[in-house]
Amino acid sequence: MIKSVLEDKIRVYDYFNYFIIDSEHILVKIYEEDKEIFTVKMELRIGKLEVVEVS
């Protein structure tokens, strides 16, 4: 589910790691060549993950 949301928004990245904050929120760290390029906060809304913040 996380991967499909990322692929809809970001075309090129090497890998990601994620941290489940609670039953509705996930933080995703996105990397390219072992360097962090984005942190994305996602929220589960009505059974679908939505991006709510990018830093």
Secondary structure, DSSP 8 states (H G I E B T S, - for coil): -HHHHHHHH-S--SEEEEEE-SSSEEEEEEEETTEEEEEEEEEEETTEEEEEEE-
